[in-house]
Amino acid sequence: MKFFLARYFFLVTLILAPVQFYGNFQDYAFYLKVGSGISFSESANIVAVYPPWNETIQGYDSQLGNCPIASLSIGCELFDVVDLEVNISQRSMFEYRKMQTQSVGGDAYTREFDLTVTPILFSANILGQGIPHLNWEVGFGKIYPMIGAGIGVSNLLITNYRTTGLPPIGDSMPYATFSAENQYTLRQNFTYTLLAGLEYNHQNRWAIGSGYRWFNAGNFQGPEYLRVMGGSAVDVGNDQWGMRFRAHEWFIEFKIFI
């Protein structure tokens, strides 16, 4: 995939080179963009090593659910053909909830954590606005397709990581207890995106676009330091959970030229 992205950004350079040579060197515009949408996460693909983690009938893998997206970008549109931009966004928050019972029998309990994903990406989007036969007059503007790719880094914040619903013990009576607790863990991971959609440009004053985006923040590890039922702190070392974050997304973005 990194090889594909490298070829994509090389393609953008090839497109820009002849346009710059024959076009107007002042044909550019800076813009601000705000965006929203919904991120539909794939399975977290969680792997927990046994031992120390329990073998369970249900396993550890589960969905993370869906959550809204909020984003802000600043960029430059060149020759009505390419958008180059820097983007920061947040997906807050995804929820992991997995009810489990041990393979050897015993009480049921729930593994859980929350995940917030905050990427910073550099993106290049190819626009049909400046390409013959790839744009159409609509009202006082144009509508056209766009494709794009982005690369960068995501902050992956794991919070409220714990095992809940365990039997009462000691002073907790009659209330359930929890174990394997970690308040928060921050991981950083290489991230890439691919998108395709449509954009409408109104007289080069503002534009609105919508479409599909593939978001991949790769594989990362869960917390290393935990507090267990008895109150002791534990370093699980190399036995941290392995997990990933990938999502299919619908986005809508509003761009205003400055």
N, C-alpha and C positions, 0 to 999 in steps of 0.2 A: 504494500500500500504506500509506503514512503517513496518507492520508486515511481509509482503512478503519480503522486502529488508533485514530485520533482519534474516529471514530464509535463504535467499540467501547467505549472508556473513557467516552464520553458516555452510552452505554447503561447501563453499570454505575452511573453516577451517578443516572440516572432510576430504576433498579431500587431503589437504596438509599433514595432520597428518601421514597417512601411508606412503606417498611418502617420507617424511622426515626421517621416521624411517628406511626404507629399502634402501633409495637412498644415493647418494653422497651429503654430507653436503655442498660441494663447488659448487654444480650444480645450479648456479644462475648467472644472468647477468643484469647489469644496462643498461638502455637505455634512449635516448632522442627521443621524438616523436613530429612531427609537423603535423598538420592536416588542412583540409579545408572541404568544402561541401556546402550544401544549406539547410537552415532551412525553412520549409513550415509551417507557423503558422496557428493555428486554429482560430476560432472566438474569439474576446476579451471578449465576454459575458458581456458587460458593463451594469451595473445597475445604473441608476440615479434617485434619490428620487424626487418625485413631491409632494408638492413644496419643495425646491426653484427652481428646474430645470423644464424647460418647458415640457409639454406634447406635443409630436410631432407625426405626421403621420408615419414617418419612424422609430421611436424608436431611440435607441442609439447604439445598437450592430452593429459591423462591423468587417470585416477581417482586419488583420494587414499586410497582404502581405508576401513576401518571402525576405530573405536576405542571403548573404554569411556568412560563418563561418570561423574564424581563431582560431587555438588552438595550445597550447604548453603543453607538458607533460614531466614529469620525472618519471621513474618507475623502477621496478625490476621484471624480469621474473624468476620464480622459477620452476625448474625441467621440463621445456617445457610444463607446465600444466597451470600455473596461472600467469597473469600479475597483479601486484599491482602498482597503479600509482596515482599521484596527477596531476590534469589538470586545466589549466586556459584557457578560451576561450572567444571569443566575437562575438556577433551577432549584427551588426550595419549597417543600422538601420531599424526597422520596422516602418510603417507609418499607422496611423489611419486617415481616411478622411470620414466624414459622412455628406452628405447634408440633411438638415432638414427644414421642415415647421411646424409651430405650429398647433395643432389640431383646435385652434380657428381661424385660418387664419392669414395672414400676409406675410411679405417678407421671402424668403428663405435665409438660411445662412449655413455655413459649420463649424462643430466641427472638430478639428484636434489636433493631437499631434504626436510626434516621440518617439520611444522606443528603447533603447539599452539595451541588456541583456548580463551581464558578470558574468558567474558562476565560482566558484572554487569548484572542486569536487574531492572526493576520490573514485576511481573505482577499481573493481576487475573483471577481465575477465578470463573465463575458455577457454583454448586453446585445440584443438584437436591434436596439434603437438606431445604431449607426451602420448596420449591415443591410445592404439592399435585399428586398423581398423578405425580410425577417421582422418587419414592423408594419403596423396598420393604423391609419388615422381613425381616431375615435373622439368625437366631440372636438375639444380644443387641444387634444394631445395625441399621444401615440401609445399603443399597447404592443408589447413585444416579449419574447421569451428571454430567460436568463438562466445560465448555469454557473456554478461556482464551486470553489474549494477553499478550505481554510486550514491552517496549522497553528498550533500554539501549545499552551499548557493549561491544565485544569487543576484547581484546588478542589480536592475531594474531602469534605469534612464529615466524619462519622461521629454522630452524637447519640447519647442515650443507649449505648451498647450494653445489653444485659440479658440475663435469663430470668424471666418472671414466672410467677405462678407456682413456685416451689412450696412444699408443705410448711406449715408454721413450725418454728423452732425457737426454743428459749423464750425471751421476752417478746417475741413477735406474736405469740398466741393472742387471739385466734386468727391473726392475719397471715396471709401468704408471704413468703420471703422471696428474695431474688439473689442471684449469684453472677459470677463472671462479669463484673461491672467495669465499665470504663466510660468516663464522662465525655471525652472527645479525643479524636485522633485525626490529624491532618496529613493527607498524602498529596503529592503532586505528580502529575502524569502527563506525558505527551498526548495530545489530542488532535484529531483531524475531523473535518466535516466535508460533506458533499451536498450540494443542493441543486434543485431545478424548480423553476416556477415562472410566473408571469409578472411583469411590472407595467404600470401605467404612469407615463410622464406627462405632466400638465405644463406645457410651455416652458420647460426647464426651470420652473419655479419650485415645484414639489413633485414627488413621485410616491406611489404606494405599490408594494409588491407582496405577493403571497406564494406559497408553494411548499414543497417537501424538502426536508433536510435529514440526512443521515449523520448521527453524532456518535463518535467513538472515543471514549477516554481510556480505553485499554484496560489492562489488568493491574490490580494493586492489592495491598495486604491490609487486613484488619488490624485492630489494636494489638500491641505487644505486651503491654502492662495491664493486668487485671486485678480486681479485688474480688476474692471469692467469698463464699457464704460465711466462713468463720471470721472474716475481716482481714485476713492476711493478703499482702500484695504479692503477686506472682508475675514473673517474667516468662512468657511462653516461648521466647526466643524464635527459632525457625518454625514453630508450630502455629504461627498466626494463620487466620483464615485467609484463603486466596479468593478473590472476587474480581468482578469486572463491571464496567458501566458502558452500555451501548443503548442507543435510543433512536426510534423513528419520531420525527417531529413535524408538526405543521406550524408554519410561522407566518406572521403578517408584520410588515415593517413600513413605517412612514418616514420618508426622506425629504428634508427641506434644504435647498441650496442656499449657500451663504456667500 
